[in-house]
Amino acid sequence: MTAAATPASYPLSRALLEAVLADRVSDRFVAELIWPRLGYAPDGSGTWSAGPATGAAWRESFPLAPQVIAERPASVALTRSIPKPHKQLLKEQLGFAGYRIGELYPRRTRRATAVNWLLAHLAERGESLPDVGPLPPLLEPPADPVRGHPGDLPIT
C-alpha cells in the first residue's frame, strides 16, 4: 500500500484483523474499515455520511458515520447487526478466546465486536479471509489502554 492508502482500501486479512485485536491501529482506522462496508462514504472534507448503500436503520440512527469504538450506541448497533449464525466467527476463524481479566476495557471489547462484524460481513458475502495482506504502519499498543492511541476519542 502507498502512503496515501486509507483504511477502507486495505483488504481484510487475518494479519490485519489480529492487528486490530492487538490494539496496533487507531480507533479511527478500525471505524474506517467498517464504514464503507456499511455504505458510508467520505465527502472529501473527511466527513463520512450515509449514502444510498447504507441500510435504513444505520442511515436513520447515524446519518454521519459513527465512531464504532468510541460511541457505545454505535458499538451496540454493530453487535446487534451481526447475524446469529456468525456470532462466534471471532472464536471459530481467529481462535480468539477473549481478553484476559486485566485486559478488559471497553475499547478492546469493542474492537473484538468490530472484528467479529467484519468477519460476519465476509461470511455473508461468501468471501474467505486470507491469512496475509497489506498492513498499515503498526502502532505500539497504547500505554494506557483506557485512553487508547493519541487522537483516539474518549469512550462514551
LOLUMLUM-388357 format. One line per field, with one value per residue (C-alpha): residue in one letter; x, y, z; residue number from 0. Coordinates in steps of 0.1 Angstrom, whole numbers, plus 2048, in hexadecimal, padded with zeros to 3 digits. Example, Ala and Ser with C-alpha at 12.3 -4.5 7.8 and 13.67 -1.06 7.14 Angstrom:
<recs>
type	(A:S)
u	(87B:889)
v	(7D3:7F5)
w	(84E:847)
seq	(0:1)
</recs>
This chain:
<recs>
type	(M:T:A:A:A:T:P:A:S:Y:P:L:S:R:A:L:L:E:A:V:L:A:D:R:V:S:D:R:F:V:A:E:L:I:W:P:R:L:G:Y:A:P:D:G:S:G:T:W:S:A:G:P:A:T:G:A:A:W:R:E:S:F:P:L:A:P:Q:V:I:A:E:R:P:A:S:V:A:L:T:R:S:I:P:K:P:H:K:Q:L:L:K:E:Q:L:G:F:A:G:Y:R:I:G:E:L:Y:P:R:R:T:R:R:A:T:A:V:N:W:L:L:A:H:L:A:E:R:G:E:S:L:P:D:V:G:P:L:P:P:L:L:E:P:P:A:D:P:V:R:G:H:P:G:D:L:P:I:T)
u	(800:80B:80E:7ED:7DB:7BC:7AF:792:7AB:7BB:7AD:7A4:7BC:7C3:7E2:7CE:7B2:7CC:7DC:7BA:7B6:7DA:7D2:7ED:7D7:7C3:79E:798:7AA:792:774:780:783:75E:74E:750:743:725:720:72F:745:75C:752:774:778:77E:759:749:724:709:703:6EB:6FC:6F9:6DD:6BF:6C5:6E8:6DF:6C3:6D7:6F8:6F6:71B:732:733:753:74D:768:763:73D:729:709:71D:72E:70D:6FE:71C:718:6F3:6F9:70E:6F8:6F4:705:724:726:743:759:773:779:774:789:7A3:7A4:79E:795:790:7A4:7B2:7A2:7BD:7B8:792:78D:76F:787:794:773:765:783:779:756:763:779:75C:746:760:762:73C:73D:754:740:71F:730:73F:762:780:799:7BD:7D8:7ED:7E8:7F5:7F8:7F9:817:80F:80E:81B:7FE:7F4:805:7E2:7C9:7AC:7B6:7C3:7DB:7E1:7C3:7AB:78B:780:769:745)
v	(800:823:83F:84C:82C:82F:815:80E:805:7E9:7C7:7B3:798:783:798:7B9:7AD:7A0:7C3:7D2:7B9:7C0:7E6:7ED:805:824:823:839:820:805:81B:822:7FC:7F9:819:811:7EE:7FE:815:835:84A:867:889:896:8AA:88C:887:866:867:84D:846:832:812:819:804:817:80F:81C:83A:845:83F:84B:863:86A:84C:843:83E:819:816:836:837:81D:820:819:7FC:7ED:7F2:7E1:7C3:7C0:7C1:7A1:785:76A:74F:765:76F:757:75E:770:750:738:749:75B:745:764:759:77C:794:78B:79C:7B7:7BF:7C4:7E8:7F6:800:7DC:7CA:7E2:7D9:7B4:7BD:7D0:7B3:79B:7B2:7B3:78D:78B:7A4:78D:76E:77E:784:761:770:760:770:76E:769:785:7A7:7CA:7DA:7FE:80A:7F9:80D:801:7F7:816:81B:823:80B:81E:83E:82D:83B:861:86E:853:862:85C:83E:847)
w	(800:7FA:813:806:80E:823:83C:824:809:81E:815:833:83E:85D:863:861:878:891:891:899:8B6:8C3:8C3:8A9:894:89F:8A7:889:872:880:879:855:84F:858:84A:824:82B:83C:81D:82B:814:81A:80D:805:825:83C:846:83E:837:831:80D:7F7:801:826:836:842:867:865:850:868:888:87B:85D:863:866:88B:89F:8A4:8BF:8D2:8D2:8E5:8D0:8B0:8C0:8CC:8A9:89A:8B2:8AB:885:886:879:893:87F:87F:8A3:8AA:88C:8A1:8B4:897:87D:892:8B0:8C5:8E9:8F5:90A:92C:94A:94D:928:929:91F:90A:8EE:8EB:8EE:8D3:8BD:8C1:8B6:898:88D:891:87D:861:861:85F:843:82F:838:82C:80A:808:809:819:831:824:83D:831:820:820:842:84C:861:882:8A3:8C4:8DB:8EF:910:91F:90F:91D:90B:8EC:8D2:8CD:8BB:8C6:8D2:8F7:8FC:903)
seq	(0:1:2:3:4:5:6:7:8:9:10:11:12:13:14:15:16:17:18:19:20:21:22:23:24:25:26:27:28:29:30:31:32:33:34:35:36:37:38:39:40:41:42:43:44:45:46:47:48:49:50:51:52:53:54:55:56:57:58:59:60:61:62:63:64:65:66:67:68:69:70:71:72:73:74:75:76:77:78:79:80:81:82:83:84:85:86:87:88:89:90:91:92:93:94:95:96:97:98:99:100:101:102:103:104:105:106:107:108:109:110:111:112:113:114:115:116:117:118:119:120:121:122:123:124:125:126:127:128:129:130:131:132:133:134:135:136:137:138:139:140:141:142:143:144:145:146:147:148:149:150:151:152:153:154:155)
</recs>
